Amino acid sequence: MSHKVLISVAPVNAGNKHIDPATIAADVLASAKAGAGQVHLHVRDVHGNLTPDLTVFKETIEPIVAASDIVIQASTGGVSNLTIQERCAPLYYNRIETCSLNVGSVNLGEAVYLNPIQDVRYCVQEAIKQQILPEIEVFDIGHIDTVLELAKTYPMQEPLLFNIVLGHKGAAPATIQALHALHSFIPNGMLWGVTHFGRRSNFIFEEAIRIGASTVRVGFEDSNYINENTQVETNAELVAHTAELIRKLGCEVMTPTEARELLKLEK
């Protein structure tokens, strides 16, 4: 069945050690024109390190919101030594509309991505206080169950929004079987989408859209490939490629206005 799909662009690779706000902002604005309805950004310093200092982050965001209505999402995650209070620093910046919510610890390659439950509860409470919609990052089935239990205690906005993350070594693999397994644990009526880390083909996106995904995430944070042999120079090229795929599957690319309506956001 035809439906609309939100393209979220995550433009900065974690290994990038030179963060130039103007360059990133220009790429995001080009991505918005190509079809991205949301941008996902971590708070980094000029050397690419995760930080609670919003200076460089704001220098990136302000030109974007001045020239586009793209939805702004801040990450509260990433492998680092930051405290949960430091990770939640962007929640108090009035440009932020949605945030990533990491609800359980997981191995990511050689690293251990620590998200103890007391940190999860803190992040949930602060997002609710700031009226920011959490996008729940799902690296395994237990993460879905954790959120459903949290939603019994905290007044989380419904429908919940899940992001199935596939392809990290040590977490759920990028296979159709894993996609279907994780999707099967998301209750009917909830919103969900997919991120394919290390993507070099479209098969995960195609299947996710076919079975009803409302969001797909692309960008250099996850991969700069559009196929097995082709790397691109800009995030806008990834977005344009994904928008074309969505249309070929008989669906439509969601605008920022439509995304806000779906996610019950107030700009």
C-alpha positions in Angstrom: 0.0 0.0 0.0 1.3 3.4 -0.9 2.2 5.7 2.0 4.5 8.6 2.8 8.0 8.1 4.1 10.1 10.6 6.1 13.8 10.7 5.0 16.0 11.6 8.0 19.6 12.7 7.1 22.5 12.0 9.5 25.2 14.0 7.8 28.3 13.6 10.0 30.5 10.4 10.2 31.7 9.7 13.7 35.2 9.5 12.4 35.2 13.1 11.1 37.8 15.1 13.0 37.2 18.4 11.3 33.7 19.8 11.9 32.9 22.9 9.9 29.4 24.2 10.7 29.0 26.1 7.5 29.9 23.1 5.3 27.5 20.8 7.3 24.7 23.3 7.2 25.1 23.8 3.4 24.9 20.0 2.9 21.9 19.7 5.1 20.1 22.5 3.2 20.9 20.7 -0.1 19.6 17.5 1.5 16.4 19.2 2.4 15.9 20.3 -1.1 16.5 16.8 -2.3 13.8 15.4 0.0 15.1 15.1 3.6 12.4 16.1 6.1 14.5 15.7 9.2 18.2 16.1 10.2 19.9 14.1 12.9 22.9 15.6 14.5 25.2 14.9 17.4 26.7 17.7 19.5 30.4 17.8 18.5 33.3 20.2 18.9 35.4 21.3 15.9 37.6 18.1 16.3 34.6 15.8 16.1 34.5 14.9 19.8 31.1 14.5 21.5 30.6 17.3 23.9 28.0 19.0 26.1 29.1 22.4 24.7 26.5 23.5 22.2 28.6 26.2 20.5 29.5 24.4 17.3 26.2 22.6 17.3 24.3 25.9 17.3 26.5 27.4 14.6 25.4 24.4 12.5 21.7 24.5 13.3 21.0 28.2 13.1 21.7 28.6 9.4 19.7 25.5 8.7 16.5 26.8 10.5 17.0 30.2 8.9 16.7 28.8 5.4 14.6 25.6 5.8 11.7 24.1 7.8 13.4 20.7 8.1 12.7 18.9 11.4 15.7 19.2 13.8 16.7 16.1 15.8 19.5 16.0 18.4 21.2 12.8 19.4 21.5 12.0 23.1 23.8 9.1 22.3 27.1 8.0 20.8 29.9 6.0 22.4 31.7 8.4 24.8 32.6 9.1 28.4 29.9 11.8 28.8 27.5 11.6 31.6 23.8 11.3 30.8 23.3 14.9 31.9 26.0 15.9 29.4 24.4 13.8 26.7 21.1 15.5 27.3 22.5 19.0 26.9 20.8 19.6 23.5 17.4 19.0 24.9 17.4 22.5 26.4 18.1 24.2 23.1 14.8 25.6 21.7 15.5 24.5 18.1 15.3 20.8 19.0 12.0 19.0 18.1 12.9 15.3 18.3 15.8 13.4 20.0 17.3 10.0 19.8 16.6 7.8 22.8 18.9 4.9 23.5 17.3 2.5 25.9 19.8 -0.3 26.5 23.5 -1.2 26.4 24.9 -3.0 23.4 28.2 -4.0 21.8 29.1 -1.8 18.7 32.1 -3.3 17.1 34.9 -3.2 19.7 33.1 -0.7 21.8 30.5 -1.1 24.5 27.7 1.4 24.2 26.5 1.9 27.7 22.9 2.9 28.4 22.1 1.8 32.0 18.4 1.9 32.9 18.8 4.8 35.3 20.3 6.9 32.5 17.5 5.9 30.2 14.9 7.0 32.8 16.7 10.4 33.1 16.7 11.0 29.4 13.0 10.0 29.1 12.0 12.4 31.9 14.0 15.3 30.4 12.6 14.8 26.9 9.1 14.8 28.4 9.8 18.0 30.4 11.1 19.7 27.3 8.2 18.4 25.1 10.7 16.7 22.7 9.6 13.6 20.9 12.0 10.6 21.6 12.9 8.4 18.6 13.7 5.1 20.2 16.9 3.5 18.8 16.3 -0.3 18.7 19.5 -2.4 18.5 17.9 -5.6 19.7 14.5 -7.0 20.8 14.9 -6.2 24.5 15.1 -2.5 23.7 11.5 -2.6 22.5 10.3 -4.3 25.6 12.1 -1.8 27.8 10.4 1.1 26.2 6.9 -0.5 26.4 7.6 -0.9 30.2 8.8 2.7 30.5 5.7 3.9 28.8 3.6 2.4 31.6 5.3 4.7 34.1 6.1 7.9 32.1 3.7 9.9 30.0 5.5 9.2 26.7 3.8 10.6 23.6 1.9 8.1 21.6 2.2 6.6 19.1 5.7 5.8 20.1 8.4 6.2 17.4 10.9 3.4 16.9 14.1 3.3 14.7 15.3 -0.2 14.0 19.1 0.0 13.6 20.7 -2.8 11.7 24.3 -3.5 10.6 26.5 -2.8 13.6 28.8 -5.6 14.5 27.7 -7.0 17.8 24.1 -5.8 17.4 21.2 -6.8 15.1 22.6 -7.7 11.6 21.4 -6.1 8.4 19.3 -9.0 7.2 15.6 -9.3 6.2 15.2 -11.9 9.0 16.4 -9.4 11.6 14.3 -6.6 10.2 11.1 -8.8 10.4 12.0 -10.1 13.9 12.4 -6.7 15.4 9.4 -5.3 13.5 7.2 -8.1 14.9 7.8 -6.9 18.4 6.6 -3.4 17.7 2.9 -3.2 18.7 0.4 -2.3 16.0 -0.3 1.4 15.7 3.2 2.5 16.6 5.4 4.4 14.2 8.7 2.9 13.1 11.5 3.3 10.6 14.9 1.9 9.8 18.6 2.7 9.8 21.0 0.5 7.9 24.6 1.1 9.1 27.2 0.3 6.5 24.6 0.2 3.8 25.8 -0.6 0.3 22.5 -1.7 -1.2 18.8 -0.9 -0.9 17.3 -4.3 0.1 16.7 -3.4 3.7 15.1 -0.1 2.9 12.9 -1.7 0.2 11.6 -4.3 2.5 11.1 -1.9 5.4 9.1 0.5 3.2 7.1 -2.5 1.7 6.0 -3.5 5.2 5.1 0.0 6.3 8.1 1.9 7.6 7.4 5.6 8.1 11.0 6.7 8.2 14.4 5.8 6.7 17.7 7.3 7.8 20.6 8.0 5.4 23.8 10.0 5.7 27.5 9.8 6.2 27.0 8.8 9.9 25.8 5.4 8.5 27.3 5.1 5.0 28.3 7.2 2.0 27.5 4.4 -0.5 24.5 4.3 -2.8 25.4 0.9 -4.1 28.1 -1.7 -3.7 30.6 0.2 -5.9 29.6 3.8 -5.7 30.5 6.3 -2.9 29.1 9.9 -3.0 30.6 13.2 -2.0 27.5 14.8 -0.4 24.6 13.8 1.8 22.3 15.4 -0.7 23.2 12.7 -3.2 22.3 10.0 -0.7 18.9 11.7 0.0 18.1 12.1 -3.7 18.9 8.5 -4.3 16.7 7.4 -1.4 13.8 9.7 -2.6 14.0 8.1 -6.0 13.8 4.7 -4.4 10.8 5.7 -2.3 9.0 6.9 -5.4 9.9 3.8 -7.4 8.2 1.7 -4.7 5.0 3.6 -5.2 5.3 5.8 -2.1 5.8 9.5 -1.5 8.5 11.5 0.2 7.2 13.1 3.4 7.6 16.9 3.7 8.7 18.5 7.0 5.1 19.8 7.5 3.7 16.3 7.0 6.3 14.9 9.4 5.3 17.4 12.1 1.7 16.4 11.6 2.5 12.7 11.8 4.8 13.1 14.8 2.5 15.6 16.5 5.2 18.3 16.7 4.8 22.0 17.2 7.6 24.0 15.4 
